[in-house]
Amino acid sequence: MTTSAQKDFLISHIVDKLTEFLLLDNDMELADALNVVYHSRVYLLLQDEDSFLYAQSPSYVYELLKKDMDDVKDGRSNVNV
């Protein structure tokens, strides 16, 4: 079983990596990359204990974030975990 502290650590690590990936792939400013992450549906799913998304690799979560970003750009948001 994952403790609350472990879950928080995993989420923080994933957020750090998502931010890094956005900075590298999209030539964003740090504040913009953090804004994308923290205002995404993927971040909400990371917070949801039932989704266990926080237990996935940062690369996997980044693929979901990219899909979510594309969906939002196209006027829909359908990330399914």
Order of alpha helices (4+ residues) and beta strands (2+ residues): alpha-alpha-alpha-alpha
